[in-house]
Amino acid sequence: MPEISTYIYGFDHIFTNEDESEKNEERFIESIKAGLNNEGGKYYGEYERIYRYLKGEHSNISPQDIKVLGVVVTGSASELTELINVKEIRAAELGVTIVPNK
């Protein structure tokens, strides 16, 4: 499995089915554990730090230990303006991502 920083710092919410979306936390935990199996990996120290933090005093991490602190939503400016009055959004910033030399 390749080491990708998004496996360490978050996960994609790719399922619209509520039952499937609950598996996001489980997949995130699996990614953390897979990273711990690669001691020579670039992000091993981060996998280890995050695992210890989430585990706390418990013997293992459970999906209930994962707290979503924020999300990144992408779309066009007009699509994102539809979210202006959504009460769950406390802060927002509109930005641009570019691909250099293209």
Secondary structure, DSSP 8 states (H G I E B T S, - for coil): ----HHHHH-------SHHHHTHHHHHHHHHHHHHHT-TTSTTHHHHHHHHHHHHTTSSS--GGG-----------HHHHHTTTT-TT-----------TT-
